[in-house]
Amino acid sequence: MSPRSNTINLSELTRYFAETQSILTQWLGESTKESMNKELHFGAEVMAVGKLLNFYFWHETYHLGQLEMLRRLAGKLEKIYK
């Protein structure tokens, strides 16, 4: 965390992202139909793990779209390839 606020600097955030993606990739590779159908409490709802993962996938793509709009507003119009 930044000492001047409760924000996380970009390098720390990308490191956290890489760590969580590694954990998630390993877990997905070991998951079964039964583990995806396991029900969890999500707020006031009960939801299957697979359905919750689908929600988080949508949620992250929504934020990526927001970031793309901010890039364009900042004048960054080139495509990003990796």
mmCIF file of the N, C-alpha and C atoms, coordinates in Angstrom:
data_MODEL
# 
_entry.id   MODEL 
# 
loop_
_atom_site.group_PDB 
_atom_site.id 
_atom_site.type_symbol 
_atom_site.label_atom_id 
_atom_site.label_alt_id 
_atom_site.label_comp_id 
_atom_site.label_asym_id 
_atom_site.label_entity_id 
_atom_site.label_seq_id 
_atom_site.pdbx_PDB_ins_code 
_atom_site.Cartn_x 
_atom_site.Cartn_y 
_atom_site.Cartn_z 
_atom_site.occupancy 
_atom_site.B_iso_or_equiv 
_atom_site.pdbx_formal_charge 
_atom_site.auth_seq_id 
_atom_site.auth_comp_id 
_atom_site.auth_asym_id 
_atom_site.auth_atom_id 
_atom_site.pdbx_PDB_model_num 
ATOM 1   N N  . MET A 1 1  ? 0.830   -1.178  0.000   1.00 0.00 ? 1  MET A N  1 
ATOM 2   C CA . MET A 1 1  ? 0.000   0.000   0.000   1.00 0.00 ? 1  MET A CA 1 
ATOM 3   C C  . MET A 1 1  ? 0.879   1.249   0.000   1.00 0.00 ? 1  MET A C  1 
ATOM 4   N N  . SER A 1 2  ? 0.398   2.239   -0.661  1.00 0.00 ? 2  SER A N  1 
ATOM 5   C CA . SER A 1 2  ? 1.094   3.511   -0.712  1.00 0.00 ? 2  SER A CA 1 
ATOM 6   C C  . SER A 1 2  ? 1.029   4.180   0.660   1.00 0.00 ? 2  SER A C  1 
ATOM 7   N N  . PRO A 1 3  ? 2.136   4.766   1.136   1.00 0.00 ? 3  PRO A N  1 
ATOM 8   C CA . PRO A 1 3  ? 2.108   5.408   2.456   1.00 0.00 ? 3  PRO A CA 1 
ATOM 9   C C  . PRO A 1 3  ? 1.210   6.649   2.492   1.00 0.00 ? 3  PRO A C  1 
ATOM 10  N N  . ARG A 1 4  ? 0.902   7.221   1.324   1.00 0.00 ? 4  ARG A N  1 
ATOM 11  C CA . ARG A 1 4  ? 0.118   8.459   1.293   1.00 0.00 ? 4  ARG A CA 1 
ATOM 12  C C  . ARG A 1 4  ? -1.376  8.213   1.213   1.00 0.00 ? 4  ARG A C  1 
ATOM 13  N N  . SER A 1 5  ? -1.779  6.996   0.969   1.00 0.00 ? 5  SER A N  1 
ATOM 14  C CA . SER A 1 5  ? -3.205  6.704   0.851   1.00 0.00 ? 5  SER A CA 1 
ATOM 15  C C  . SER A 1 5  ? -3.431  5.213   1.043   1.00 0.00 ? 5  SER A C  1 
ATOM 16  N N  . ASN A 1 6  ? -4.646  4.792   0.869   1.00 0.00 ? 6  ASN A N  1 
ATOM 17  C CA . ASN A 1 6  ? -4.904  3.356   0.950   1.00 0.00 ? 6  ASN A CA 1 
ATOM 18  C C  . ASN A 1 6  ? -5.119  2.784   -0.444  1.00 0.00 ? 6  ASN A C  1 
ATOM 19  N N  . THR A 1 7  ? -4.303  3.230   -1.391  1.00 0.00 ? 7  THR A N  1 
ATOM 20  C CA . THR A 1 7  ? -4.306  2.670   -2.737  1.00 0.00 ? 7  THR A CA 1 
ATOM 21  C C  . THR A 1 7  ? -3.097  1.757   -2.900  1.00 0.00 ? 7  THR A C  1 
ATOM 22  N N  . ILE A 1 8  ? -3.157  0.896   -3.891  1.00 0.00 ? 8  ILE A N  1 
ATOM 23  C CA . ILE A 1 8  ? -2.053  -0.021  -4.175  1.00 0.00 ? 8  ILE A CA 1 
ATOM 24  C C  . ILE A 1 8  ? -1.373  0.456   -5.451  1.00 0.00 ? 8  ILE A C  1 
ATOM 25  N N  . ASN A 1 9  ? -0.040  0.513   -5.437  1.00 0.00 ? 9  ASN A N  1 
ATOM 26  C CA . ASN A 1 9  ? 0.650   0.951   -6.650  1.00 0.00 ? 9  ASN A CA 1 
ATOM 27  C C  . ASN A 1 9  ? 0.543   -0.142  -7.714  1.00 0.00 ? 9  ASN A C  1 
ATOM 28  N N  . LEU A 1 10 ? 0.702   0.248   -8.967  1.00 0.00 ? 10 LEU A N  1 
ATOM 29  C CA . LEU A 1 10 ? 0.463   -0.644  -10.096 1.00 0.00 ? 10 LEU A CA 1 
ATOM 30  C C  . LEU A 1 10 ? 1.358   -1.876  -10.078 1.00 0.00 ? 10 LEU A C  1 
ATOM 31  N N  . SER A 1 11 ? 2.625   -1.732  -9.742  1.00 0.00 ? 11 SER A N  1 
ATOM 32  C CA . SER A 1 11 ? 3.519   -2.901  -9.739  1.00 0.00 ? 11 SER A CA 1 
ATOM 33  C C  . SER A 1 11 ? 3.083   -3.923  -8.692  1.00 0.00 ? 11 SER A C  1 
ATOM 34  N N  . GLU A 1 12 ? 2.636   -3.457  -7.543  1.00 0.00 ? 12 GLU A N  1 
ATOM 35  C CA . GLU A 1 12 ? 2.156   -4.373  -6.509  1.00 0.00 ? 12 GLU A CA 1 
ATOM 36  C C  . GLU A 1 12 ? 0.850   -5.042  -6.954  1.00 0.00 ? 12 GLU A C  1 
ATOM 37  N N  . LEU A 1 13 ? -0.023  -4.269  -7.570  1.00 0.00 ? 13 LEU A N  1 
ATOM 38  C CA . LEU A 1 13 ? -1.293  -4.805  -8.047  1.00 0.00 ? 13 LEU A CA 1 
ATOM 39  C C  . LEU A 1 13 ? -1.072  -5.871  -9.121  1.00 0.00 ? 13 LEU A C  1 
ATOM 40  N N  . THR A 1 14 ? -0.165  -5.629  -10.061 1.00 0.00 ? 14 THR A N  1 
ATOM 41  C CA . THR A 1 14 ? 0.095   -6.626  -11.105 1.00 0.00 ? 14 THR A CA 1 
ATOM 42  C C  . THR A 1 14 ? 0.756   -7.878  -10.524 1.00 0.00 ? 14 THR A C  1 
ATOM 43  N N  . ARG A 1 15 ? 1.566   -7.716  -9.493  1.00 0.00 ? 15 ARG A N  1 
ATOM 44  C CA . ARG A 1 15 ? 2.167   -8.880  -8.832  1.00 0.00 ? 15 ARG A CA 1 
ATOM 45  C C  . ARG A 1 15 ? 1.079   -9.716  -8.157  1.00 0.00 ? 15 ARG A C  1 
ATOM 46  N N  . TYR A 1 16 ? 0.162   -9.072  -7.457  1.00 0.00 ? 16 TYR A N  1 
ATOM 47  C CA . TYR A 1 16 ? -0.960  -9.790  -6.835  1.00 0.00 ? 16 TYR A CA 1 
ATOM 48  C C  . TYR A 1 16 ? -1.791  -10.509 -7.899  1.00 0.00 ? 16 TYR A C  1 
ATOM 49  N N  . PHE A 1 17 ? -2.031  -9.844  -9.005  1.00 0.00 ? 17 PHE A N  1 
ATOM 50  C CA . PHE A 1 17 ? -2.816  -10.440 -10.079 1.00 0.00 ? 17 PHE A CA 1 
ATOM 51  C C  . PHE A 1 17 ? -2.133  -11.703 -10.606 1.00 0.00 ? 17 PHE A C  1 
ATOM 52  N N  . ALA A 1 18 ? -0.834  -11.621 -10.853 1.00 0.00 ? 18 ALA A N  1 
ATOM 53  C CA . ALA A 1 18 ? -0.093  -12.788 -11.356 1.00 0.00 ? 18 ALA A CA 1 
ATOM 54  C C  . ALA A 1 18 ? -0.147  -13.945 -10.360 1.00 0.00 ? 18 ALA A C  1 
ATOM 55  N N  . GLU A 1 19 ? -0.005  -13.646 -9.083  1.00 0.00 ? 19 GLU A N  1 
ATOM 56  C CA . GLU A 1 19 ? -0.059  -14.691 -8.064  1.00 0.00 ? 19 GLU A CA 1 
ATOM 57  C C  . GLU A 1 19 ? -1.430  -15.361 -8.033  1.00 0.00 ? 19 GLU A C  1 
ATOM 58  N N  . THR A 1 20 ? -2.482  -14.572 -8.073  1.00 0.00 ? 20 THR A N  1 
ATOM 59  C CA . THR A 1 20 ? -3.823  -15.150 -8.005  1.00 0.00 ? 20 THR A CA 1 
ATOM 60  C C  . THR A 1 20 ? -4.150  -15.923 -9.276  1.00 0.00 ? 20 THR A C  1 
ATOM 61  N N  . GLN A 1 21 ? -3.665  -15.467 -10.422 1.00 0.00 ? 21 GLN A N  1 
ATOM 62  C CA . GLN A 1 21 ? -3.916  -16.195 -11.664 1.00 0.00 ? 21 GLN A CA 1 
ATOM 63  C C  . GLN A 1 21 ? -3.247  -17.552 -11.650 1.00 0.00 ? 21 GLN A C  1 
ATOM 64  N N  . SER A 1 22 ? -2.068  -17.631 -11.078 1.00 0.00 ? 22 SER A N  1 
ATOM 65  C CA . SER A 1 22 ? -1.359  -18.907 -10.967 1.00 0.00 ? 22 SER A CA 1 
ATOM 66  C C  . SER A 1 22 ? -2.140  -19.876 -10.083 1.00 0.00 ? 22 SER A C  1 
ATOM 67  N N  . ILE A 1 23 ? -2.623  -19.386 -8.950  1.00 0.00 ? 23 ILE A N  1 
ATOM 68  C CA . ILE A 1 23 ? -3.410  -20.217 -8.032  1.00 0.00 ? 23 ILE A CA 1 
ATOM 69  C C  . ILE A 1 23 ? -4.706  -20.662 -8.707  1.00 0.00 ? 23 ILE A C  1 
ATOM 70  N N  . LEU A 1 24 ? -5.385  -19.735 -9.371  1.00 0.00 ? 24 LEU A N  1 
ATOM 71  C CA . LEU A 1 24 ? -6.655  -20.049 -10.034 1.00 0.00 ? 24 LEU A CA 1 
ATOM 72  C C  . LEU A 1 24 ? -6.459  -21.054 -11.169 1.00 0.00 ? 24 LEU A C  1 
ATOM 73  N N  . THR A 1 25 ? -5.406  -20.885 -11.958 1.00 0.00 ? 25 THR A N  1 
ATOM 74  C CA . THR A 1 25 ? -5.127  -21.809 -13.062 1.00 0.00 ? 25 THR A CA 1 
ATOM 75  C C  . THR A 1 25 ? -4.887  -23.218 -12.542 1.00 0.00 ? 25 THR A C  1 
ATOM 76  N N  . GLN A 1 26 ? -4.116  -23.336 -11.470 1.00 0.00 ? 26 GLN A N  1 
ATOM 77  C CA . GLN A 1 26 ? -3.858  -24.651 -10.885 1.00 0.00 ? 26 GLN A CA 1 
ATOM 78  C C  . GLN A 1 26 ? -5.160  -25.257 -10.361 1.00 0.00 ? 26 GLN A C  1 
ATOM 79  N N  . TRP A 1 27 ? -5.959  -24.467 -9.643  1.00 0.00 ? 27 TRP A N  1 
ATOM 80  C CA . TRP A 1 27 ? -7.209  -24.975 -9.085  1.00 0.00 ? 27 TRP A CA 1 
ATOM 81  C C  . TRP A 1 27 ? -8.167  -25.415 -10.190 1.00 0.00 ? 27 TRP A C  1 
ATOM 82  N N  . LEU A 1 28 ? -8.270  -24.623 -11.254 1.00 0.00 ? 28 LEU A N  1 
ATOM 83  C CA . LEU A 1 28 ? -9.160  -24.988 -12.353 1.00 0.00 ? 28 LEU A CA 1 
ATOM 84  C C  . LEU A 1 28 ? -8.720  -26.300 -13.012 1.00 0.00 ? 28 LEU A C  1 
ATOM 85  N N  . GLY A 1 29 ? -7.414  -26.494 -13.136 1.00 0.00 ? 29 GLY A N  1 
ATOM 86  C CA . GLY A 1 29 ? -6.901  -27.723 -13.723 1.00 0.00 ? 29 GLY A CA 1 
ATOM 87  C C  . GLY A 1 29 ? -7.217  -28.953 -12.889 1.00 0.00 ? 29 GLY A C  1 
ATOM 88  N N  . GLU A 1 30 ? -7.382  -28.767 -11.588 1.00 0.00 ? 30 GLU A N  1 
ATOM 89  C CA . GLU A 1 30 ? -7.664  -29.882 -10.689 1.00 0.00 ? 30 GLU A CA 1 
ATOM 90  C C  . GLU A 1 30 ? -9.148  -30.012 -10.355 1.00 0.00 ? 30 GLU A C  1 
ATOM 91  N N  . SER A 1 31 ? -9.967  -29.086 -10.822 1.00 0.00 ? 31 SER A N  1 
ATOM 92  C CA . SER A 1 31 ? -11.381 -29.082 -10.445 1.00 0.00 ? 31 SER A CA 1 
ATOM 93  C C  . SER A 1 31 ? -12.150 -30.193 -11.159 1.00 0.00 ? 31 SER A C  1 
ATOM 94  N N  . THR A 1 32 ? -13.258 -30.543 -10.568 1.00 0.00 ? 32 THR A N  1 
ATOM 95  C CA . THR A 1 32 ? -14.140 -31.566 -11.117 1.00 0.00 ? 32 THR A CA 1 
ATOM 96  C C  . THR A 1 32 ? -15.535 -30.984 -11.278 1.00 0.00 ? 32 THR A C  1 
ATOM 97  N N  . LYS A 1 33 ? -16.393 -31.729 -11.932 1.00 0.00 ? 33 LYS A N  1 
ATOM 98  C CA . LYS A 1 33 ? -17.777 -31.305 -12.076 1.00 0.00 ? 33 LYS A CA 1 
ATOM 99  C C  . LYS A 1 33 ? -18.414 -31.121 -10.697 1.00 0.00 ? 33 LYS A C  1 
ATOM 100 N N  . GLU A 1 34 ? -18.092 -32.020 -9.795  1.00 0.00 ? 34 GLU A N  1 
ATOM 101 C CA . GLU A 1 34 ? -18.638 -31.934 -8.439  1.00 0.00 ? 34 GLU A CA 1 
ATOM 102 C C  . GLU A 1 34 ? -18.164 -30.672 -7.719  1.00 0.00 ? 34 GLU A C  1 
ATOM 103 N N  . SER A 1 35 ? -16.877 -30.324 -7.883  1.00 0.00 ? 35 SER A N  1 
ATOM 104 C CA . SER A 1 35 ? -16.371 -29.125 -7.203  1.00 0.00 ? 35 SER A CA 1 
ATOM 105 C C  . SER A 1 35 ? -16.978 -27.855 -7.799  1.00 0.00 ? 35 SER A C  1 
ATOM 106 N N  . MET A 1 36 ? -17.285 -27.876 -9.088  1.00 0.00 ? 36 MET A N  1 
ATOM 107 C CA . MET A 1 36 ? -17.923 -26.709 -9.713  1.00 0.00 ? 36 MET A CA 1 
ATOM 108 C C  . MET A 1 36 ? -19.385 -26.569 -9.300  1.00 0.00 ? 36 MET A C  1 
ATOM 109 N N  . ASN A 1 37 ? -20.019 -27.675 -8.950  1.00 0.00 ? 37 ASN A N  1 
ATOM 110 C CA . ASN A 1 37 ? -21.420 -27.639 -8.537  1.00 0.00 ? 37 ASN A CA 1 
ATOM 111 C C  . ASN A 1 37 ? -21.597 -27.415 -7.036  1.00 0.00 ? 37 ASN A C  1 
ATOM 112 N N  . LYS A 1 38 ? -20.496 -27.418 -6.291  1.00 0.00 ? 38 LYS A N  1 
ATOM 113 C CA . LYS A 1 38 ? -20.579 -27.189 -4.846  1.00 0.00 ? 38 LYS A CA 1 
ATOM 114 C C  . LYS A 1 38 ? -21.185 -25.812 -4.600  1.00 0.00 ? 38 LYS A C  1 
ATOM 115 N N  . GLU A 1 39 ? -22.103 -25.734 -3.660  1.00 0.00 ? 39 GLU A N  1 
ATOM 116 C CA . GLU A 1 39 ? -22.773 -24.469 -3.379  1.00 0.00 ? 39 GLU A CA 1 
ATOM 117 C C  . GLU A 1 39 ? -22.055 -23.704 -2.281  1.00 0.00 ? 39 GLU A C  1 
ATOM 118 N N  . LEU A 1 40 ? -21.951 -22.393 -2.486  1.00 0.00 ? 40 LEU A N  1 
ATOM 119 C CA . LEU A 1 40 ? -21.318 -21.480 -1.534  1.00 0.00 ? 40 LEU A CA 1 
ATOM 120 C C  . LEU A 1 40 ? -22.290 -20.368 -1.188  1.00 0.00 ? 40 LEU A C  1 
ATOM 121 N N  . HIS A 1 41 ? -22.118 -19.792 -0.016  1.00 0.00 ? 41 HIS A N  1 
ATOM 122 C CA . HIS A 1 41 ? -22.884 -18.605 0.345   1.00 0.00 ? 41 HIS A CA 1 
ATOM 123 C C  . HIS A 1 41 ? -22.166 -17.396 -0.232  1.00 0.00 ? 41 HIS A C  1 
ATOM 124 N N  . PHE A 1 42 ? -22.868 -16.621 -1.007  1.00 0.00 ? 42 PHE A N  1 
ATOM 125 C CA . PHE A 1 42 ? -22.315 -15.423 -1.654  1.00 0.00 ? 42 PHE A CA 1 
ATOM 126 C C  . PHE A 1 42 ? -23.240 -14.279 -1.294  1.00 0.00 ? 42 PHE A C  1 
ATOM 127 N N  . GLY A 1 43 ? -22.893 -13.565 -0.214  1.00 0.00 ? 43 GLY A N  1 
ATOM 128 C CA . GLY A 1 43 ? -23.798 -12.552 0.298   1.00 0.00 ? 43 GLY A CA 1 
ATOM 129 C C  . GLY A 1 43 ? -25.049 -13.239 0.822   1.00 0.00 ? 43 GLY A C  1 
ATOM 130 N N  . ALA A 1 44 ? -26.192 -12.782 0.370   1.00 0.00 ? 44 ALA A N  1 
ATOM 131 C CA . ALA A 1 44 ? -27.464 -13.378 0.796   1.00 0.00 ? 44 ALA A CA 1 
ATOM 132 C C  . ALA A 1 44 ? -27.844 -14.579 -0.071  1.00 0.00 ? 44 ALA A C  1 
ATOM 133 N N  . GLU A 1 45 ? -27.083 -14.827 -1.138  1.00 0.00 ? 45 GLU A N  1 
ATOM 134 C CA . GLU A 1 45 ? -27.409 -15.896 -2.077  1.00 0.00 ? 45 GLU A CA 1 
ATOM 135 C C  . GLU A 1 45 ? -26.588 -17.159 -1.811  1.00 0.00 ? 45 GLU A C  1 
ATOM 136 N N  . VAL A 1 46 ? -27.111 -18.263 -2.294  1.00 0.00 ? 46 VAL A N  1 
ATOM 137 C CA . VAL A 1 46 ? -26.356 -19.516 -2.356  1.00 0.00 ? 46 VAL A CA 1 
ATOM 138 C C  . VAL A 1 46 ? -26.138 -19.781 -3.838  1.00 0.00 ? 46 VAL A C  1 
ATOM 139 N N  . MET A 1 47 ? -24.865 -19.978 -4.215  1.00 0.00 ? 47 MET A N  1 
ATOM 140 C CA . MET A 1 47 ? -24.525 -20.084 -5.630  1.00 0.00 ? 47 MET A CA 1 
ATOM 141 C C  . MET A 1 47 ? -23.490 -21.181 -5.837  1.00 0.00 ? 47 MET A C  1 
ATOM 142 N N  . ALA A 1 48 ? -23.599 -21.892 -6.938  1.00 0.00 ? 48 ALA A N  1 
ATOM 143 C CA . ALA A 1 48 ? -22.603 -22.917 -7.278  1.00 0.00 ? 48 ALA A CA 1 
ATOM 144 C C  . ALA A 1 48 ? -21.268 -22.240 -7.604  1.00 0.00 ? 48 ALA A C  1 
ATOM 145 N N  . VAL A 1 49 ? -20.178 -22.920 -7.285  1.00 0.00 ? 49 VAL A N  1 
ATOM 146 C CA . VAL A 1 49 ? -18.831 -22.394 -7.542  1.00 0.00 ? 49 VAL A CA 1 
ATOM 147 C C  . VAL A 1 49 ? -18.678 -21.994 -9.013  1.00 0.00 ? 49 VAL A C  1 
ATOM 148 N N  . GLY A 1 50 ? -19.105 -22.853 -9.935  1.00 0.00 ? 50 GLY A N  1 
ATOM 149 C CA . GLY A 1 50 ? -18.990 -22.552 -11.363 1.00 0.00 ? 50 GLY A CA 1 
ATOM 150 C C  . GLY A 1 50 ? -19.751 -21.293 -11.751 1.00 0.00 ? 50 GLY A C  1 
ATOM 151 N N  . LYS A 1 51 ? -20.934 -21.110 -11.188 1.00 0.00 ? 51 LYS A N  1 
ATOM 152 C CA . LYS A 1 51 ? -21.723 -19.908 -11.481 1.00 0.00 ? 51 LYS A CA 1 
ATOM 153 C C  . LYS A 1 51 ? -21.043 -18.671 -10.910 1.00 0.00 ? 51 LYS A C  1 
ATOM 154 N N  . LEU A 1 52 ? -20.460 -18.801 -9.731  1.00 0.00 ? 52 LEU A N  1 
ATOM 155 C CA . LEU A 1 52 ? -19.733 -17.687 -9.121  1.00 0.00 ? 52 LEU A CA 1 
ATOM 156 C C  . LEU A 1 52 ? -18.505 -17.327 -9.960  1.00 0.00 ? 52 LEU A C  1 
ATOM 157 N N  . LEU A 1 53 ? -17.777 -18.333 -10.444 1.00 0.00 ? 53 LEU A N  1 
ATOM 158 C CA . LEU A 1 53 ? -16.627 -18.076 -11.313 1.00 0.00 ? 53 LEU A CA 1 
ATOM 159 C C  . LEU A 1 53 ? -17.061 -17.367 -12.596 1.00 0.00 ? 53 LEU A C  1 
ATOM 160 N N  . ASN A 1 54 ? -18.203 -17.757 -13.140 1.00 0.00 ? 54 ASN A N  1 
ATOM 161 C CA . ASN A 1 54 ? -18.725 -17.104 -14.330 1.00 0.00 ? 54 ASN A CA 1 
ATOM 162 C C  . ASN A 1 54 ? -19.033 -15.632 -14.049 1.00 0.00 ? 54 ASN A C  1 
ATOM 163 N N  . PHE A 1 55 ? -19.609 -15.358 -12.873 1.00 0.00 ? 55 PHE A N  1 
ATOM 164 C CA . PHE A 1 55 ? -19.877 -13.972 -12.497 1.00 0.00 ? 55 PHE A CA 1 
ATOM 165 C C  . PHE A 1 55 ? -18.576 -13.172 -12.425 1.00 0.00 ? 55 PHE A C  1 
ATOM 166 N N  . TYR A 1 56 ? -17.560 -13.740 -11.751 1.00 0.00 ? 56 TYR A N  1 
ATOM 167 C CA . TYR A 1 56 ? -16.285 -13.022 -11.627 1.00 0.00 ? 56 TYR A CA 1 
ATOM 168 C C  . TYR A 1 56 ? -15.617 -12.811 -12.990 1.00 0.00 ? 56 TYR A C  1 
ATOM 169 N N  . PHE A 1 57 ? -15.753 -13.772 -13.888 1.00 0.00 ? 57 PHE A N  1 
ATOM 170 C CA . PHE A 1 57 ? -15.222 -13.606 -15.242 1.00 0.00 ? 57 PHE A CA 1 
ATOM 171 C C  . PHE A 1 57 ? -15.885 -12.404 -15.915 1.00 0.00 ? 57 PHE A C  1 
ATOM 172 N N  . TRP A 1 58 ? -17.211 -12.343 -15.854 1.00 0.00 ? 58 TRP A N  1 
ATOM 173 C CA . TRP A 1 58 ? -17.930 -11.204 -16.428 1.00 0.00 ? 58 TRP A CA 1 
ATOM 174 C C  . TRP A 1 58 ? -17.505 -9.902  -15.756 1.00 0.00 ? 58 TRP A C  1 
ATOM 175 N N  . HIS A 1 59 ? -17.396 -9.927  -14.433 1.00 0.00 ? 59 HIS A N  1 
ATOM 176 C CA . HIS A 1 59 ? -17.044 -8.738  -13.660 1.00 0.00 ? 59 HIS A CA 1 
ATOM 177 C C  . HIS A 1 59 ? -15.682 -8.182  -14.097 1.00 0.00 ? 59 HIS A C  1 
ATOM 178 N N  . GLU A 1 60 ? -14.696 -9.049  -14.248 1.00 0.00 ? 60 GLU A N  1 
ATOM 179 C CA . GLU A 1 60 ? -13.361 -8.607  -14.666 1.00 0.00 ? 60 GLU A CA 1 
ATOM 180 C C  . GLU A 1 60 ? -13.371 -8.065  -16.093 1.00 0.00 ? 60 GLU A C  1 
ATOM 181 N N  . THR A 1 61 ? -14.111 -8.700  -17.004 1.00 0.00 ? 61 THR A N  1 
ATOM 182 C CA . THR A 1 61 ? -14.154 -8.185  -18.377 1.00 0.00 ? 61 THR A CA 1 
ATOM 183 C C  . THR A 1 61 ? -14.842 -6.829  -18.429 1.00 0.00 ? 61 THR A C  1 
ATOM 184 N N  . TYR A 1 62 ? -15.809 -6.607  -17.561 1.00 0.00 ? 62 TYR A N  1 
ATOM 185 C CA . TYR A 1 62 ? -16.465 -5.298  -17.468 1.00 0.00 ? 62 TYR A CA 1 
ATOM 186 C C  . TYR A 1 62 ? -15.436 -4.222  -17.117 1.00 0.00 ? 62 TYR A C  1 
ATOM 187 N N  . HIS A 1 63 ? -14.604 -4.504  -16.107 1.00 0.00 ? 63 HIS A N  1 
ATOM 188 C CA . HIS A 1 63 ? -13.574 -3.538  -15.705 1.00 0.00 ? 63 HIS A CA 1 
ATOM 189 C C  . HIS A 1 63 ? -12.513 -3.343  -16.789 1.00 0.00 ? 63 HIS A C  1 
ATOM 190 N N  . LEU A 1 64 ? -12.183 -4.396  -17.525 1.00 0.00 ? 64 LEU A N  1 
ATOM 191 C CA . LEU A 1 64 ? -11.237 -4.238  -18.634 1.00 0.00 ? 64 LEU A CA 1 
ATOM 192 C C  . LEU A 1 64 ? -11.798 -3.286  -19.684 1.00 0.00 ? 64 LEU A C  1 
ATOM 193 N N  . GLY A 1 65 ? -13.084 -3.376  -19.942 1.00 0.00 ? 65 GLY A N  1 
ATOM 194 C CA . GLY A 1 65 ? -13.716 -2.441  -20.869 1.00 0.00 ? 65 GLY A CA 1 
ATOM 195 C C  . GLY A 1 65 ? -13.632 -1.013  -20.359 1.00 0.00 ? 65 GLY A C  1 
ATOM 196 N N  . GLN A 1 66 ? -13.810 -0.832  -19.056 1.00 0.00 ? 66 GLN A N  1 
ATOM 197 C CA . GLN A 1 66 ? -13.675 0.502   -18.469 1.00 0.00 ? 66 GLN A CA 1 
ATOM 198 C C  . GLN A 1 66 ? -12.254 1.033   -18.645 1.00 0.00 ? 66 GLN A C  1 
ATOM 199 N N  . LEU A 1 67 ? -11.276 0.162   -18.421 1.00 0.00 ? 67 LEU A N  1 
ATOM 200 C CA . LEU A 1 67 ? -9.884  0.588   -18.592 1.00 0.00 ? 67 LEU A CA 1 
ATOM 201 C C  . LEU A 1 67 ? -9.587  0.971   -20.037 1.00 0.00 ? 67 LEU A C  1 
ATOM 202 N N  . GLU A 1 68 ? -10.160 0.243   -20.982 1.00 0.00 ? 68 GLU A N  1 
ATOM 203 C CA . GLU A 1 68 ? -9.957  0.573   -22.391 1.00 0.00 ? 68 GLU A CA 1 
ATOM 204 C C  . GLU A 1 68 ? -10.515 1.957   -22.706 1.00 0.00 ? 68 GLU A C  1 
ATOM 205 N N  . MET A 1 69 ? -11.667 2.282   -22.153 1.00 0.00 ? 69 MET A N  1 
ATOM 206 C CA . MET A 1 69 ? -12.228 3.623   -22.368 1.00 0.00 ? 69 MET A CA 1 
ATOM 207 C C  . MET A 1 69 ? -11.310 4.693   -21.783 1.00 0.00 ? 69 MET A C  1 
ATOM 208 N N  . LEU A 1 70 ? -10.750 4.436   -20.604 1.00 0.00 ? 70 LEU A N  1 
ATOM 209 C CA . LEU A 1 70 ? -9.824  5.392   -19.993 1.00 0.00 ? 70 LEU A CA 1 
ATOM 210 C C  . LEU A 1 70 ? -8.561  5.548   -20.836 1.00 0.00 ? 70 LEU A C  1 
ATOM 211 N N  . ARG A 1 71 ? -8.060  4.441   -21.406 1.00 0.00 ? 71 ARG A N  1 
ATOM 212 C CA . ARG A 1 71 ? -6.893  4.519   -22.283 1.00 0.00 ? 71 ARG A CA 1 
ATOM 213 C C  . ARG A 1 71 ? -7.176  5.436   -23.466 1.00 0.00 ? 71 ARG A C  1 
ATOM 214 N N  . ARG A 1 72 ? -8.337  5.263   -24.062 1.00 0.00 ? 72 ARG A N  1 
ATOM 215 C CA . ARG A 1 72 ? -8.690  6.075   -25.225 1.00 0.00 ? 72 ARG A CA 1 
ATOM 216 C C  . ARG A 1 72 ? -8.829  7.539   -24.856 1.00 0.00 ? 72 ARG A C  1 
ATOM 217 N N  . LEU A 1 73 ? -9.440  7.810   -23.698 1.00 0.00 ? 73 LEU A N  1 
ATOM 218 C CA . LEU A 1 73 ? -9.548  9.193   -23.228 1.00 0.00 ? 73 LEU A CA 1 
ATOM 219 C C  . LEU A 1 73 ? -8.175  9.809   -22.980 1.00 0.00 ? 73 LEU A C  1 
ATOM 220 N N  . ALA A 1 74 ? -7.208  8.964   -22.613 1.00 0.00 ? 74 ALA A N  1 
ATOM 221 C CA . ALA A 1 74 ? -5.842  9.429   -22.381 1.00 0.00 ? 74 ALA A CA 1 
ATOM 222 C C  . ALA A 1 74 ? -5.061  9.560   -23.683 1.00 0.00 ? 74 ALA A C  1 
ATOM 223 N N  . GLY A 1 75 ? -5.700  9.257   -24.815 1.00 0.00 ? 75 GLY A N  1 
ATOM 224 C CA . GLY A 1 75 ? -5.033  9.393   -26.102 1.00 0.00 ? 75 GLY A CA 1 
ATOM 225 C C  . GLY A 1 75 ? -4.254  8.175   -26.551 1.00 0.00 ? 75 GLY A C  1 
ATOM 226 N N  . LYS A 1 76 ? -4.385  7.066   -25.837 1.00 0.00 ? 76 LYS A N  1 
ATOM 227 C CA . LYS A 1 76 ? -3.677  5.829   -26.201 1.00 0.00 ? 76 LYS A CA 1 
ATOM 228 C C  . LYS A 1 76 ? -4.583  5.032   -27.147 1.00 0.00 ? 76 LYS A C  1 
ATOM 229 N N  . LEU A 1 77 ? -4.375  5.191   -28.430 1.00 0.00 ? 77 LEU A N  1 
ATOM 230 C CA . LEU A 1 77 ? -5.266  4.549   -29.404 1.00 0.00 ? 77 LEU A CA 1 
ATOM 231 C C  . LEU A 1 77 ? -4.669  3.296   -30.036 1.00 0.00 ? 77 LEU A C  1 
ATOM 232 N N  . GLU A 1 78 ? -3.383  3.029   -29.795 1.00 0.00 ? 78 GLU A N  1 
ATOM 233 C CA . GLU A 1 78 ? -2.756  1.857   -30.414 1.00 0.00 ? 78 GLU A CA 1 
ATOM 234 C C  . GLU A 1 78 ? -3.302  0.579   -29.779 1.00 0.00 ? 78 GLU A C  1 
ATOM 235 N N  . LYS A 1 79 ? -3.253  -0.495  -30.554 1.00 0.00 ? 79 LYS A N  1 
ATOM 236 C CA . LYS A 1 79 ? -3.703  -1.791  -30.062 1.00 0.00 ? 79 LYS A CA 1 
ATOM 237 C C  . LYS A 1 79 ? -2.616  -2.387  -29.168 1.00 0.00 ? 79 LYS A C  1 
ATOM 238 N N  . ILE A 1 80 ? -3.042  -3.183  -28.225 1.00 0.00 ? 80 ILE A N  1 
ATOM 239 C CA . ILE A 1 80 ? -2.108  -3.852  -27.314 1.00 0.00 ? 80 ILE A CA 1 
ATOM 240 C C  . ILE A 1 80 ? -2.078  -5.322  -27.659 1.00 0.00 ? 80 ILE A C  1 
ATOM 241 N N  . TYR A 1 81 ? -0.896  -5.831  -27.968 1.00 0.00 ? 81 TYR A N  1 
ATOM 242 C CA . TYR A 1 81 ? -0.720  -7.246  -28.269 1.00 0.00 ? 81 TYR A CA 1 
ATOM 243 C C  . TYR A 1 81 ? 0.318   -7.819  -27.324 1.00 0.00 ? 81 TYR A C  1 
ATOM 244 N N  . LYS A 1 82 ? 0.137   -9.049  -26.974 1.00 0.00 ? 82 LYS A N  1 
ATOM 245 C CA . LYS A 1 82 ? 1.142   -9.687  -26.125 1.00 0.00 ? 82 LYS A CA 1 
ATOM 246 C C  . LYS A 1 82 ? 1.443   -11.058 -26.641 1.00 0.00 ? 82 LYS A C  1 
# 
